[in-house]
Amino acid sequence: MSLQSFKQLTNNKADKNLHYLDIYDRLFSEFSFPSILEIGVWQGESLRLWAEYLPTAKVVGIDNNFCTHLHPRVKFYQGNQSDVSFLEDVAKKEGPFDIVIDDASHRSGATLVSLRTIFPYVKKYYVIEDWACYTECSSIFDNNYQPQKNSEYLLDLAKNIMEELAIWRGSARKFGSSKFEKIEIYENLLVITKR
Ligand SMILES: C[S@@+](CC[C@H](N)C(=O)[O-])C[C@H]1O[C@@H](n2cnc3c(N)ncnc32)[C@H](O)[C@@H]1O
């Protein structure tokens, strides 16, 4: 059964666009015993979805707010996604992870801190959800407030990864030496594959 159908059948309220679920189905299908970390869990529904759809999975969640509705097979840690020592503690204790999903603040600075800190503990996929969402900032109370797309950082990130993948004759690095295999950019969702 597809993840989309399973979510509907189990009346799961995880905040996921439908095409995200098809992408997750493809990623999950590679693993018999996936280890998943999700940053940003809100009411715990996405963690419940992973735990119920993937009965052999290890599921870990992080959120800066306490989550009260936790599936019994889920481990939860309360903390901020831009707190490097907190992330390292969780990753050392629970990692490495086959798949990491960042669905937390959707703010570029915090998103990049999590990516940099957790990436060494990722075995295969690092997913960033909702990269095109609008920035929330205190200036929303300003009369001149203009919502801005939060996707600039994604261009920088993609450029950095492309530079890392730019290996040509005479390059100091050899083919196969990059830590990235590829980057896939979907509507509002990014998948980085680690080599
Ligand atoms: C979009 S909701 C998560 C939805 C959930 N993944 C789902 O699919 O149902 C975003 C969550 O990120 C958390 N969050 C926001 N900023 C955060 C931060 N800096 N560190 C950790 N969690 C954060 C919020 O408390 C909220 O629960």
PDBQT file of the ligand as one rigid body, heavy atoms in Angstrom, charges set to zero:
ROOT
HETATM    1  C1  LIG A 201       5.571  22.248  10.288  1.00  0.00    +0.000 C 
HETATM    2  S1  LIG A 201       5.646  21.765  11.987  1.00  0.00    +0.000 S 
HETATM    3  C2  LIG A 201       6.134  20.073  11.851  1.00  0.00    +0.000 C 
HETATM    4  C3  LIG A 201       5.077  19.219  11.250  1.00  0.00    +0.000 C 
HETATM    5  C4  LIG A 201       5.339  17.734  11.309  1.00  0.00    +0.000 C 
HETATM    6  N1  LIG A 201       6.639  17.350  10.793  1.00  0.00    +0.000 N 
HETATM    7  C5  LIG A 201       4.272  17.032  10.481  1.00  0.00    +0.000 C 
HETATM    8  O1  LIG A 201       4.565  16.646   9.336  1.00  0.00    +0.000 OA
HETATM    9  O2  LIG A 201       3.161  16.897  10.984  1.00  0.00    +0.000 OA
HETATM   10  C6  LIG A 201       7.114  22.578  12.488  1.00  0.00    +0.000 C 
HETATM   11  C7  LIG A 201       7.601  22.210  13.875  1.00  0.00    +0.000 C 
HETATM   12  O3  LIG A 201       8.923  22.708  13.992  1.00  0.00    +0.000 OA
HETATM   13  C8  LIG A 201       9.136  23.152  15.305  1.00  0.00    +0.000 C 
HETATM   14  N2  LIG A 201      10.226  24.145  15.292  1.00  0.00    +0.000 N 
HETATM   15  C9  LIG A 201      10.191  25.421  14.837  1.00  0.00    +0.000 A 
HETATM   16  N3  LIG A 201      11.378  26.013  15.004  1.00  0.00    +0.000 NA
HETATM   17  C10 LIG A 201      12.199  25.070  15.559  1.00  0.00    +0.000 A 
HETATM   18  C11 LIG A 201      13.551  25.078  15.959  1.00  0.00    +0.000 A 
HETATM   19  N4  LIG A 201      14.309  26.163  15.811  1.00  0.00    +0.000 N 
HETATM   20  N5  LIG A 201      14.071  23.949  16.495  1.00  0.00    +0.000 NA
HETATM   21  C12 LIG A 201      13.303  22.835  16.648  1.00  0.00    +0.000 A 
HETATM   22  N6  LIG A 201      12.019  22.776  16.280  1.00  0.00    +0.000 NA
HETATM   23  C13 LIG A 201      11.457  23.878  15.733  1.00  0.00    +0.000 A 
HETATM   24  C14 LIG A 201       7.795  23.744  15.748  1.00  0.00    +0.000 C 
HETATM   25  O4  LIG A 201       7.685  23.695  17.152  1.00  0.00    +0.000 OA
HETATM   26  C15 LIG A 201       6.807  22.820  15.030  1.00  0.00    +0.000 C 
HETATM   27  O5  LIG A 201       6.370  21.803  15.889  1.00  0.00    +0.000 OA
ENDROOT
TORSDOF 0
